[in-house]
């Protein structure tokens, strides 16, 4: 030691932990940038970000930068400080992951961007008890859609329902469906696609009967409307 200072000291440095940056955005409660030790899995990163919000879609997209090896680097402009990475896109089925299929639990690398878009929706309109838009879950069918809308009301003509659907080419189609037959299991159920609009029209005949029927009470109303359906 000289003048209170160590001369040629031997110093050992041990790195106890290394935090890396991970990005998550979309349908989670707290999207943002997280500094995390190690390499979390997709499920761990979702949990760290506060979990999924109710509007989450079925697919998580992982965007990963791939930097070329030094022997692959080509001549770049002087203004470029380093080669720009290429990107690859990976996908994970969130519904399958939550059901216990851990093959979908992808390991997240530092710098990965995880995007979980909101779910697609479909619409139920017309003579149903709770019309509106509903989240489209994997495997949603017409029967489930009508159940979510709490069923047809007494003014409905369920046998004359229509699904309005836009195909991949942007063409709009009208698909007639007999909701009554589907709900009773007499017709095959119909898969519902993103942005489908299910419309159950009004039955004018029933509308004319309803003021008279209502005077005899609720039980009579349901009896007569079930007969004229």
LINURBEL-V797312 format. One record per run of one state. SS is the DSSP state (alpha for helix, beta for strand, coil for the rest). FROM is the first residue (numbers start at 0). TO is the last residue. If there is no record, write none. Layout:
BEGIN
<<SS:FROM:TO> <SS:FROM:TO>>
END
This chain:
BEGIN
<<coil:0:0> <beta:1:1> <coil:2:3> <beta:4:4> <coil:5:17> <beta:18:25> <coil:26:26> <beta:27:27> <coil:28:30> <beta:31:36> <coil:37:39> <beta:40:40> <alpha:41:47> <coil:48:50> <beta:51:51> <coil:52:54> <beta:55:65> <coil:66:68> <alpha:69:71> <coil:72:84> <beta:85:92> <alpha:93:97> <coil:98:100> <alpha:101:103> <coil:104:105> <beta:106:106> <coil:107:111> <beta:112:117> <coil:118:119> <beta:120:125> <coil:126:126> <beta:127:127> <coil:128:130> <beta:131:134> <coil:135:139> <beta:140:140> <alpha:141:147> <coil:148:150> <beta:151:151> <coil:152:154> <beta:155:155> <coil:156:156> <alpha:157:159> <beta:160:165> <coil:166:170> <beta:171:176> <coil:177:177> <alpha:178:182> <coil:183:189> <beta:190:190> <coil:191:195> <beta:196:199> <coil:200:200> <beta:201:201> <coil:202:202> <alpha:203:213> <coil:214:216> <alpha:217:227> <coil:228:228>>
END
